[in-house]
Amino acid sequence: MSRRLTVLLVPVLLLAAVFALPAHGAGKKGATKTVGVIDYAYTPARLTVRPGTKIVWEWDSANSAPHDVKLRSGPRGVKKFTSPTATAGITYARTLRVKGTYRLFCTYHATVMRQTIVVK
C-alpha cells in the first residue's frame, strides 16, 4: 500500500471506529441509562440492557401530574420497589443485576404509563 493511501485511510478508519462505539456506555456492564418520566409516559417505554446497568429515572420539570415508578413484576428473587412520588425535579435510580424482564408502571396512571426493561 502506498504511503499516500495509508495517510488517507488511517484517519477514515479511526473515525469509523469512533462512530461504531456504543453511545453513552450503551450495552456495557456497569453502564447507566436515563429514562424520562414525563406526563403520562416513560421514555423510552422499552429498554434492553446488560446486567449491572444502572437505570436513572428523571422527572421532567414540565410535569403537571404526580408520578412514580413501581416494579409490577420482575425476575424471580428480585424484590419489588417503588420510587418516591413527585411531579418534577427528582431522580430515582436502581441497578438491575438479575437477568429477565422487569415490568414497571406509575401507580397514578397505570393504564397508560408502563415500561418494560429486559436485562440480558
A tleap script that builds the chain and sets N, CA, C and O, in Angstrom:
source leaprc.protein.ff14SB
mol = sequence {
  NMET SER ARG ARG LEU THR VAL LEU LEU VAL
  PRO VAL LEU LEU LEU ALA ALA VAL PHE ALA
  LEU PRO ALA HIE GLY ALA GLY LYS LYS GLY
  ALA THR LYS THR VAL GLY VAL ILE ASP TYR
  ALA TYR THR PRO ALA ARG LEU THR VAL ARG
  PRO GLY THR LYS ILE VAL TRP GLU TRP ASP
  SER ALA ASN SER ALA PRO HIE ASP VAL LYS
  LEU ARG SER GLY PRO ARG GLY VAL LYS LYS
  PHE THR SER PRO THR ALA THR ALA GLY ILE
  THR TYR ALA ARG THR LEU ARG VAL LYS GLY
  THR TYR ARG LEU PHE CYS THR TYR HIE ALA
  THR VAL MET ARG GLN THR ILE VAL VAL CLYS
}
set mol.1.N position { 0.848 -1.164 0.000 }
set mol.1.CA position { 0.000 0.000 0.000 }
set mol.1.C position { 0.900 1.234 0.000 }
set mol.1.O position { 1.884 1.291 0.737 }
set mol.2.N position { 0.567 2.192 -0.806 }
set mol.2.CA position { 1.406 3.388 -0.887 }
set mol.2.C position { 1.262 4.214 0.387 }
set mol.2.O position { 0.243 4.148 1.073 }
set mol.3.N position { 2.286 4.984 0.687 }
set mol.3.CA position { 2.287 5.839 1.878 }
set mol.3.C position { 1.153 6.853 1.802 }
set mol.3.O position { 0.526 7.148 2.820 }
set mol.4.N position { 0.882 7.380 0.640 }
set mol.4.CA position { -0.176 8.386 0.476 }
set mol.4.C position { -1.549 7.784 0.806 }
set mol.4.O position { -2.367 8.418 1.473 }
set mol.5.N position { -1.789 6.572 0.340 }
set mol.5.CA position { -3.053 5.897 0.617 }
set mol.5.C position { -3.185 5.609 2.111 }
set mol.5.O position { -4.269 5.754 2.676 }
set mol.6.N position { -2.096 5.205 2.749 }
set mol.6.CA position { -2.099 4.933 4.185 }
set mol.6.C position { -2.440 6.202 4.955 }
set mol.6.O position { -3.245 6.157 5.885 }
set mol.7.N position { -1.853 7.312 4.594 }
set mol.7.CA position { -2.103 8.586 5.259 }
set mol.7.C position { -3.570 8.986 5.124 }
set mol.7.O position { -4.130 9.582 6.044 }
set mol.8.N position { -4.189 8.673 4.010 }
set mol.8.CA position { -5.607 8.998 3.810 }
set mol.8.C position { -6.531 8.008 4.530 }
set mol.8.O position { -7.573 8.407 5.050 }
set mol.9.N position { -6.168 6.749 4.564 }
set mol.9.CA position { -7.044 5.727 5.143 }
set mol.9.C position { -7.058 5.717 6.669 }
set mol.9.O position { -8.103 5.462 7.268 }
set mol.10.N position { -5.937 5.986 7.301 }
set mol.10.CA position { -5.865 5.906 8.758 }
set mol.10.C position { -6.890 6.828 9.429 }
set mol.10.O position { -7.624 6.351 10.295 }
set mol.11.N position { -6.984 8.104 9.086 }
set mol.11.CA position { -7.998 8.951 9.737 }
set mol.11.C position { -9.430 8.471 9.470 }
set mol.11.O position { -10.284 8.552 10.353 }
set mol.12.N position { -9.691 7.978 8.274 }
set mol.12.CA position { -11.030 7.483 7.948 }
set mol.12.C position { -11.365 6.273 8.807 }
set mol.12.O position { -12.475 6.174 9.332 }
set mol.13.N position { -10.419 5.353 8.955 }
set mol.13.CA position { -10.654 4.164 9.772 }
set mol.13.C position { -10.820 4.518 11.245 }
set mol.13.O position { -11.661 3.930 11.926 }
set mol.14.N position { -10.042 5.458 11.745 }
set mol.14.CA position { -10.189 5.889 13.133 }
set mol.14.C position { -11.559 6.510 13.372 }
set mol.14.O position { -12.201 6.231 14.384 }
set mol.15.N position { -12.005 7.343 12.452 }
set mol.15.CA position { -13.334 7.966 12.559 }
set mol.15.C position { -14.424 6.906 12.534 }
set mol.15.O position { -15.383 6.986 13.302 }
set mol.16.N position { -14.289 5.927 11.671 }
set mol.16.CA position { -15.271 4.844 11.587 }
set mol.16.C position { -15.318 4.066 12.897 }
set mol.16.O position { -16.397 3.677 13.346 }
set mol.17.N position { -14.180 3.838 13.506 }
set mol.17.CA position { -14.134 3.116 14.782 }
set mol.17.C position { -14.818 3.904 15.890 }
set mol.17.O position { -15.531 3.320 16.706 }
set mol.18.N position { -14.617 5.201 15.934 }
set mol.18.CA position { -15.258 6.050 16.943 }
set mol.18.C position { -16.770 6.001 16.792 }
set mol.18.O position { -17.481 5.858 17.787 }
set mol.19.N position { -17.275 6.115 15.575 }
set mol.19.CA position { -18.718 6.110 15.358 }
set mol.19.C position { -19.326 4.727 15.563 }
set mol.19.O position { -20.536 4.616 15.755 }
set mol.20.N position { -18.530 3.688 15.529 }
set mol.20.CA position { -19.038 2.333 15.756 }
set mol.20.C position { -19.180 2.015 17.241 }
set mol.20.O position { -19.859 1.052 17.596 }
set mol.21.N position { -18.553 2.805 18.119 }
set mol.21.CA position { -18.659 2.574 19.551 }
set mol.21.C position { -20.067 2.878 20.034 }
set mol.21.O position { -20.717 3.772 19.493 }
set mol.22.N position { -20.565 2.147 21.053 }
set mol.22.CA position { -21.890 2.437 21.585 }
set mol.22.C position { -21.922 3.805 22.255 }
set mol.22.O position { -20.944 4.232 22.869 }
set mol.23.N position { -23.033 4.469 22.130 }
set mol.23.CA position { -23.185 5.797 22.724 }
set mol.23.C position { -23.441 5.689 24.211 }
set mol.23.O position { -24.201 4.817 24.633 }
set mol.24.N position { -22.833 6.546 25.027 }
set mol.24.CA position { -23.103 6.712 26.449 }
set mol.24.C position { -23.048 5.399 27.208 }
set mol.24.O position { -23.841 5.184 28.124 }
set mol.25.N position { -22.127 4.518 26.844 }
set mol.25.CA position { -21.978 3.257 27.551 }
set mol.25.C position { -23.080 2.261 27.267 }
set mol.25.O position { -23.261 1.313 28.032 }
set mol.26.N position { -23.813 2.447 26.201 }
set mol.26.CA position { -24.947 1.574 25.897 }
set mol.26.C position { -24.504 0.131 25.804 }
set mol.26.O position { -23.558 -0.196 25.087 }
set mol.27.N position { -25.188 -0.724 26.528 }
set mol.27.CA position { -24.938 -2.146 26.448 }
set mol.27.C position { -23.750 -2.646 27.257 }
set mol.27.O position { -23.549 -3.858 27.335 }
set mol.28.N position { -22.966 -1.783 27.855 }
set mol.28.CA position { -21.820 -2.210 28.648 }
set mol.28.C position { -22.270 -2.524 30.063 }
set mol.28.O position { -23.162 -1.877 30.611 }
set mol.29.N position { -21.626 -3.543 30.647 }
set mol.29.CA position { -21.894 -3.856 32.036 }
set mol.29.C position { -21.463 -2.663 32.875 }
set mol.29.O position { -20.379 -2.114 32.676 }
set mol.30.N position { -22.311 -2.265 33.812 }
set mol.30.CA position { -21.996 -1.121 34.649 }
set mol.30.C position { -22.361 0.207 34.012 }
set mol.30.O position { -22.028 1.264 34.548 }
set mol.31.N position { -23.038 0.164 32.880 }
set mol.31.CA position { -23.446 1.391 32.193 }
set mol.31.C position { -24.627 2.040 32.920 }
set mol.31.O position { -25.231 1.440 33.809 }
set mol.32.N position { -24.940 3.260 32.530 }
set mol.32.CA position { -26.089 3.981 33.067 }
set mol.32.C position { -27.011 4.346 31.924 }
set mol.32.O position { -26.560 4.823 30.883 }
set mol.33.N position { -28.301 4.123 32.112 }
set mol.33.CA position { -29.328 4.506 31.139 }
set mol.33.C position { -30.281 5.461 31.831 }
set mol.33.O position { -30.693 5.220 32.966 }
set mol.34.N position { -30.632 6.545 31.151 }
set mol.34.CA position { -31.558 7.520 31.705 }
set mol.34.C position { -32.919 7.369 31.043 }
set mol.34.O position { -33.022 7.244 29.822 }
set mol.35.N position { -33.960 7.382 31.868 }
set mol.35.CA position { -35.336 7.272 31.406 }
set mol.35.C position { -36.059 8.552 31.815 }
set mol.35.O position { -35.982 8.973 32.969 }
set mol.36.N position { -36.750 9.157 30.879 }
set mol.36.CA position { -37.538 10.348 31.181 }
set mol.36.C position { -38.881 9.965 31.774 }
set mol.36.O position { -39.565 9.078 31.264 }
set mol.37.N position { -39.256 10.641 32.858 }
set mol.37.CA position { -40.592 10.496 33.440 }
set mol.37.C position { -41.316 11.782 33.075 }
set mol.37.O position { -41.137 12.824 33.705 }
set mol.38.N position { -42.140 11.675 32.039 }
set mol.38.CA position { -42.855 12.846 31.560 }
set mol.38.C position { -44.343 12.606 31.745 }
set mol.38.O position { -44.753 11.472 31.990 }
set mol.39.N position { -45.149 13.630 31.635 }
set mol.39.CA position { -46.577 13.448 31.855 }
set mol.39.C position { -47.109 12.292 31.033 }
set mol.39.O position { -47.177 12.349 29.805 }
set mol.40.N position { -47.486 11.238 31.749 }
set mol.40.CA position { -48.175 10.062 31.199 }
set mol.40.C position { -47.310 9.175 30.307 }
set mol.40.O position { -47.842 8.453 29.464 }
set mol.41.N position { -45.987 9.214 30.476 }
set mol.41.CA position { -45.124 8.314 29.690 }
set mol.41.C position { -43.747 8.189 30.334 }
set mol.41.O position { -43.242 9.122 30.958 }
set mol.42.N position { -43.161 7.013 30.163 }
set mol.42.CA position { -41.736 6.813 30.420 }
set mol.42.C position { -41.086 6.799 29.046 }
set mol.42.O position { -41.604 6.175 28.119 }
set mol.43.N position { -39.971 7.471 28.909 }
set mol.43.CA position { -39.321 7.482 27.612 }
set mol.43.C position { -37.850 7.111 27.773 }
set mol.43.O position { -37.107 7.856 28.413 }
set mol.44.N position { -37.406 5.992 27.219 }
set mol.44.CA position { -38.149 5.087 26.349 }
set mol.44.C position { -39.048 4.159 27.168 }
set mol.44.O position { -38.792 3.906 28.345 }
set mol.45.N position { -40.095 3.663 26.529 }
set mol.45.CA position { -41.034 2.761 27.187 }
set mol.45.C position { -40.501 1.328 27.218 }
set mol.45.O position { -40.931 0.526 28.048 }
set mol.46.N position { -39.580 1.007 26.333 }
set mol.46.CA position { -38.974 -0.337 26.285 }
set mol.46.C position { -37.463 -0.162 26.183 }
set mol.46.O position { -36.967 0.679 25.434 }
set mol.47.N position { -36.746 -0.972 26.951 }
set mol.47.CA position { -35.302 -0.824 27.039 }
set mol.47.C position { -34.687 -2.208 27.235 }
set mol.47.O position { -35.228 -3.032 27.972 }
set mol.48.N position { -33.564 -2.460 26.578 }
set mol.48.CA position { -32.817 -3.700 26.782 }
set mol.48.C position { -31.414 -3.321 27.238 }
set mol.48.O position { -30.739 -2.512 26.602 }
set mol.49.N position { -30.983 -3.921 28.353 }
set mol.49.CA position { -29.683 -3.589 28.944 }
set mol.49.C position { -28.992 -4.859 29.412 }
set mol.49.O position { -29.586 -5.937 29.423 }
set mol.50.N position { -27.747 -4.717 29.794 }
set mol.50.CA position { -26.981 -5.832 30.355 }
set mol.50.C position { -27.109 -5.818 31.880 }
set mol.50.O position { -27.434 -4.786 32.467 }
set mol.51.N position { -26.854 -6.966 32.522 }
set mol.51.CA position { -26.865 -6.994 33.990 }
set mol.51.C position { -25.860 -5.988 34.551 }
set mol.51.O position { -24.768 -5.813 34.010 }
set mol.52.N position { -26.246 -5.338 35.632 }
set mol.52.CA position { -25.376 -4.341 36.253 }
set mol.52.C position { -25.599 -2.942 35.745 }
set mol.52.O position { -24.900 -2.019 36.162 }
set mol.53.N position { -26.560 -2.756 34.850 }
set mol.53.CA position { -26.845 -1.420 34.322 }
set mol.53.C position { -27.658 -0.628 35.341 }
set mol.53.O position { -28.632 -1.127 35.905 }
set mol.54.N position { -27.245 0.594 35.559 }
set mol.54.CA position { -27.965 1.498 36.458 }
set mol.54.C position { -29.005 2.254 35.633 }
set mol.54.O position { -28.670 2.903 34.642 }
set mol.55.N position { -30.259 2.165 36.047 }
set mol.55.CA position { -31.337 2.891 35.384 }
set mol.55.C position { -31.648 4.113 36.236 }
set mol.55.O position { -31.893 3.991 37.436 }
set mol.56.N position { -31.638 5.287 35.621 }
set mol.56.CA position { -31.945 6.529 36.323 }
set mol.56.C position { -33.201 7.121 35.692 }
set mol.56.O position { -33.203 7.487 34.516 }
set mol.57.N position { -34.262 7.211 36.479 }
set mol.57.CA position { -35.490 7.847 36.011 }
set mol.57.C position { -35.427 9.313 36.414 }
set mol.57.O position { -35.184 9.637 37.576 }
set mol.58.N position { -35.648 10.203 35.438 }
set mol.58.CA position { -35.597 11.655 35.671 }
set mol.58.C position { -36.963 12.262 35.419 }
set mol.58.O position { -37.504 12.144 34.320 }
set mol.59.N position { -37.524 12.911 36.426 }
set mol.59.CA position { -38.812 13.572 36.284 }
set mol.59.C position { -38.622 14.880 35.527 }
set mol.59.O position { -37.770 15.694 35.883 }
set mol.60.N position { -39.415 15.077 34.488 }
set mol.60.CA position { -39.347 16.273 33.666 }
set mol.60.C position { -39.841 17.482 34.464 }
set mol.60.O position { -40.797 17.374 35.232 }
set mol.61.N position { -39.196 18.618 34.283 }
set mol.61.CA position { -39.568 19.831 35.025 }
set mol.61.C position { -40.921 20.399 34.594 }
set mol.61.O position { -41.492 21.228 35.303 }
set mol.62.N position { -41.439 19.967 33.450 }
set mol.62.CA position { -42.723 20.485 32.961 }
set mol.62.C position { -43.913 19.607 33.354 }
set mol.62.O position { -45.043 19.892 32.957 }
set mol.63.N position { -43.677 18.547 34.127 }
set mol.63.CA position { -44.784 17.671 34.529 }
set mol.63.C position { -45.832 18.445 35.316 }
set mol.63.O position { -45.505 19.331 36.106 }
set mol.64.N position { -47.094 18.099 35.090 }
set mol.64.CA position { -48.177 18.730 35.833 }
set mol.64.C position { -48.855 17.755 36.783 }
set mol.64.O position { -49.649 18.171 37.627 }
set mol.65.N position { -48.556 16.462 36.660 }
set mol.65.CA position { -49.185 15.443 37.490 }
set mol.65.C position { -48.128 14.666 38.269 }
set mol.65.O position { -46.977 14.584 37.839 }
set mol.66.N position { -48.509 14.098 39.411 }
set mol.66.CA position { -47.556 13.280 40.169 }
set mol.66.C position { -47.322 11.932 39.483 }
set mol.66.O position { -48.227 11.365 38.870 }
set mol.67.N position { -46.094 11.435 39.602 }
set mol.67.CA position { -45.720 10.147 39.016 }
set mol.67.C position { -44.800 9.404 39.968 }
set mol.67.O position { -44.158 10.000 40.833 }
set mol.68.N position { -44.750 8.098 39.790 }
set mol.68.CA position { -43.775 7.266 40.478 }
set mol.68.C position { -43.364 6.150 39.531 }
set mol.68.O position { -43.864 6.052 38.410 }
set mol.69.N position { -42.454 5.318 39.991 }
set mol.69.CA position { -42.003 4.148 39.228 }
set mol.69.C position { -42.130 2.964 40.177 }
set mol.69.O position { -41.481 2.919 41.223 }
set mol.70.N position { -42.970 2.010 39.802 }
set mol.70.CA position { -43.192 0.846 40.657 }
set mol.70.C position { -42.968 -0.426 39.852 }
set mol.70.O position { -43.452 -0.558 38.728 }
set mol.71.N position { -42.228 -1.359 40.444 }
set mol.71.CA position { -41.996 -2.650 39.805 }
set mol.71.C position { -43.243 -3.511 39.989 }
set mol.71.O position { -43.587 -3.888 41.109 }
set mol.72.N position { -43.913 -3.816 38.883 }
set mol.72.CA position { -45.092 -4.691 38.907 }
set mol.72.C position { -44.651 -6.146 38.977 }
set mol.72.O position { -45.177 -6.929 39.768 }
set mol.73.N position { -43.670 -6.501 38.131 }
set mol.73.CA position { -43.143 -7.869 38.142 }
set mol.73.C position { -41.705 -7.844 37.639 }
set mol.73.O position { -41.313 -6.992 36.843 }
set mol.74.N position { -40.942 -8.800 38.128 }
set mol.74.CA position { -39.551 -8.889 37.721 }
set mol.74.C position { -39.084 -10.327 37.786 }
set mol.74.O position { -39.870 -11.228 38.076 }
set mol.75.N position { -37.820 -10.543 37.519 }
set mol.75.CA position { -37.261 -11.897 37.584 }
set mol.75.C position { -37.403 -12.472 38.996 }
set mol.75.O position { -37.499 -11.734 39.976 }
set mol.76.N position { -37.413 -13.771 39.073 }
set mol.76.CA position { -37.535 -14.466 40.360 }
set mol.76.C position { -36.445 -13.990 41.326 }
set mol.76.O position { -35.270 -13.907 40.968 }
set mol.77.N position { -36.859 -13.682 42.545 }
set mol.77.CA position { -35.923 -13.266 43.580 }
set mol.77.C position { -35.690 -11.770 43.676 }
set mol.77.O position { -35.074 -11.308 44.637 }
set mol.78.N position { -36.168 -10.997 42.700 }
set mol.78.CA position { -35.992 -9.545 42.742 }
set mol.78.C position { -37.112 -8.942 43.583 }
set mol.78.O position { -38.291 -9.175 43.314 }
set mol.79.N position { -36.744 -8.171 44.597 }
set mol.79.CA position { -37.737 -7.536 45.467 }
set mol.79.C position { -38.378 -6.354 44.742 }
set mol.79.O position { -37.710 -5.593 44.041 }
set mol.80.N position { -39.683 -6.223 44.930 }
set mol.80.CA position { -40.395 -5.099 44.311 }
set mol.80.C position { -39.921 -3.795 44.930 }
set mol.80.O position { -39.519 -3.750 46.092 }
set mol.81.N position { -39.978 -2.737 44.131 }
set mol.81.CA position { -39.569 -1.419 44.604 }
set mol.81.C position { -40.521 -0.364 44.068 }
set mol.81.O position { -41.193 -0.568 43.057 }
set mol.82.N position { -40.568 0.761 44.756 }
set mol.82.CA position { -41.371 1.906 44.332 }
set mol.82.C position { -40.561 3.165 44.608 }
set mol.82.O position { -39.993 3.326 45.689 }
set mol.83.N position { -40.513 4.044 43.633 }
set mol.83.CA position { -39.807 5.313 43.799 }
set mol.83.C position { -40.666 6.269 44.638 }
set mol.83.O position { -41.842 6.000 44.881 }
set mol.84.N position { -40.083 7.364 45.071 }
set mol.84.CA position { -40.899 8.422 45.667 }
set mol.84.C position { -41.849 8.991 44.605 }
set mol.84.O position { -41.594 8.872 43.407 }
set mol.85.N position { -42.923 9.596 45.050 }
set mol.85.CA position { -43.862 10.265 44.151 }
set mol.85.C position { -43.454 11.725 44.021 }
set mol.85.O position { -43.119 12.377 45.010 }
set mol.86.N position { -43.485 12.233 42.788 }
set mol.86.CA position { -43.144 13.637 42.561 }
set mol.86.C position { -43.768 14.104 41.260 }
set mol.86.O position { -44.149 13.295 40.415 }
set mol.87.N position { -43.868 15.409 41.109 }
set mol.87.CA position { -44.309 15.959 39.832 }
set mol.87.C position { -43.103 16.318 38.977 }
set mol.87.O position { -43.123 16.127 37.761 }
set mol.88.N position { -42.058 16.834 39.601 }
set mol.88.CA position { -40.901 17.277 38.813 }
set mol.88.C position { -39.666 17.396 39.696 }
set mol.88.O position { -39.746 17.473 40.922 }
set mol.89.N position { -38.511 17.407 39.012 }
set mol.89.CA position { -37.274 17.772 39.675 }
set mol.89.C position { -36.571 16.720 40.509 }
set mol.89.O position { -35.679 17.065 41.285 }
set mol.90.N position { -36.933 15.446 40.384 }
set mol.90.CA position { -36.191 14.429 41.131 }
set mol.90.C position { -35.661 13.360 40.192 }
set mol.90.O position { -36.052 13.277 39.027 }
set mol.91.N position { -34.769 12.553 40.721 }
set mol.91.CA position { -34.307 11.359 40.009 }
set mol.91.C position { -34.415 10.190 40.974 }
set mol.91.O position { -34.392 10.366 42.192 }
set mol.92.N position { -34.530 9.002 40.411 }
set mol.92.CA position { -34.580 7.767 41.185 }
set mol.92.C position { -33.772 6.747 40.404 }
set mol.92.O position { -33.906 6.653 39.184 }
set mol.93.N position { -32.933 5.982 41.090 }
set mol.93.CA position { -32.053 5.046 40.377 }
set mol.93.C position { -32.095 3.662 41.008 }
set mol.93.O position { -32.238 3.514 42.222 }
set mol.94.N position { -31.968 2.656 40.157 }
set mol.94.CA position { -31.845 1.258 40.557 }
set mol.94.C position { -30.845 0.596 39.624 }
set mol.94.O position { -30.835 0.870 38.423 }
set mol.95.N position { -30.016 -0.265 40.165 }
set mol.95.CA position { -29.117 -1.063 39.344 }
set mol.95.C position { -29.746 -2.437 39.171 }
set mol.95.O position { -30.012 -3.141 40.145 }
set mol.96.N position { -29.981 -2.809 37.911 }
set mol.96.CA position { -30.632 -4.083 37.614 }
set mol.96.C position { -29.559 -5.125 37.347 }
set mol.96.O position { -28.846 -5.054 36.346 }
set mol.97.N position { -29.449 -6.096 38.253 }
set mol.97.CA position { -28.382 -7.096 38.172 }
set mol.97.C position { -28.855 -8.464 37.695 }
set mol.97.O position { -28.066 -9.251 37.173 }
set mol.98.N position { -30.145 -8.746 37.874 }
set mol.98.CA position { -30.674 -10.073 37.566 }
set mol.98.C position { -31.266 -10.081 36.163 }
set mol.98.O position { -32.063 -9.213 35.805 }
set mol.99.N position { -30.860 -11.082 35.370 }
set mol.99.CA position { -31.396 -11.199 34.011 }
set mol.99.C position { -32.882 -11.518 34.055 }
set mol.99.O position { -33.359 -12.253 34.920 }
set mol.100.N position { -33.608 -10.937 33.085 }
set mol.100.CA position { -35.037 -11.189 32.999 }
set mol.100.C position { -35.774 -9.940 32.571 }
set mol.100.O position { -35.167 -8.951 32.160 }
set mol.101.N position { -37.103 -10.000 32.673 }
set mol.101.CA position { -37.956 -8.893 32.248 }
set mol.101.C position { -38.533 -8.179 33.465 }
set mol.101.O position { -39.111 -8.802 34.355 }
set mol.102.N position { -38.365 -6.868 33.484 }
set mol.102.CA position { -38.881 -6.014 34.544 }
set mol.102.C position { -40.048 -5.214 33.956 }
set mol.102.O position { -39.881 -4.510 32.960 }
set mol.103.N position { -41.215 -5.324 34.567 }
set mol.103.CA position { -42.392 -4.570 34.111 }
set mol.103.C position { -42.710 -3.533 35.178 }
set mol.103.O position { -42.947 -3.859 36.341 }
set mol.104.N position { -42.710 -2.272 34.747 }
set mol.104.CA position { -42.900 -1.156 35.663 }
set mol.104.C position { -44.124 -0.343 35.260 }
set mol.104.O position { -44.582 -0.403 34.119 }
set mol.105.N position { -44.644 0.420 36.224 }
set mol.105.CA position { -45.786 1.287 35.930 }
set mol.105.C position { -45.832 2.432 36.931 }
set mol.105.O position { -45.158 2.404 37.961 }
set mol.106.N position { -46.629 3.427 36.614 }
set mol.106.CA position { -46.902 4.547 37.516 }
set mol.106.C position { -48.202 4.211 38.236 }
set mol.106.O position { -49.210 3.939 37.583 }
set mol.107.N position { -48.202 4.224 39.565 }
set mol.107.CA position { -49.410 3.850 40.294 }
set mol.107.C position { -50.555 4.822 40.063 }
set mol.107.O position { -51.714 4.466 40.278 }
set mol.108.N position { -50.258 6.030 39.635 }
set mol.108.CA position { -51.293 7.039 39.387 }
set mol.108.C position { -51.871 6.951 37.974 }
set mol.108.O position { -52.991 7.402 37.731 }
set mol.109.N position { -51.120 6.379 37.058 }
set mol.109.CA position { -51.530 6.330 35.643 }
set mol.109.C position { -51.224 4.952 35.053 }
set mol.109.O position { -50.639 4.845 33.975 }
set mol.110.N position { -51.622 3.911 35.767 }
set mol.110.CA position { -51.233 2.534 35.432 }
set mol.110.C position { -51.720 2.065 34.062 }
set mol.110.O position { -51.115 1.173 33.468 }
set mol.111.N position { -52.789 2.643 33.560 }
set mol.111.CA position { -53.302 2.178 32.265 }
set mol.111.C position { -52.508 2.724 31.091 }
set mol.111.O position { -52.511 2.126 30.015 }
set mol.112.N position { -51.831 3.843 31.275 }
set mol.112.CA position { -51.104 4.445 30.149 }
set mol.112.C position { -49.596 4.553 30.376 }
set mol.112.O position { -48.835 4.664 29.415 }
set mol.113.N position { -49.170 4.522 31.602 }
set mol.113.CA position { -47.767 4.775 31.907 }
set mol.113.C position { -47.094 3.479 32.344 }
set mol.113.O position { -47.103 3.117 33.520 }
set mol.114.N position { -46.503 2.781 31.351 }
set mol.114.CA position { -45.870 1.487 31.601 }
set mol.114.C position { -44.495 1.449 30.954 }
set mol.114.O position { -44.208 2.176 30.003 }
set mol.115.N position { -43.654 0.576 31.500 }
set mol.115.CA position { -42.311 0.419 30.940 }
set mol.115.C position { -41.884 -1.041 31.078 }
set mol.115.O position { -42.213 -1.706 32.060 }
set mol.116.N position { -41.156 -1.520 30.093 }
set mol.116.CA position { -40.574 -2.860 30.131 }
set mol.116.C position { -39.070 -2.727 29.948 }
set mol.116.O position { -38.600 -2.106 28.995 }
set mol.117.N position { -38.323 -3.319 30.871 }
set mol.117.CA position { -36.875 -3.337 30.764 }
set mol.117.C position { -36.438 -4.796 30.740 }
set mol.117.O position { -36.761 -5.560 31.649 }
set mol.118.N position { -35.710 -5.178 29.708 }
set mol.118.CA position { -35.203 -6.539 29.580 }
set mol.118.C position { -33.715 -6.512 29.880 }
set mol.118.O position { -32.958 -5.759 29.268 }
set mol.119.N position { -33.306 -7.345 30.831 }
set mol.119.CA position { -31.890 -7.453 31.199 }
set mol.119.C position { -31.402 -8.787 30.652 }
set mol.119.O position { -31.877 -9.847 31.061 }
set mol.120.N position { -30.432 -8.727 29.706 }
set mol.120.CA position { -29.883 -9.960 29.140 }
set mol.120.C position { -28.429 -9.809 28.772 }
set mol.120.O position { -27.815 -10.757 28.282 }
savepdb mol mol.pdb
quit
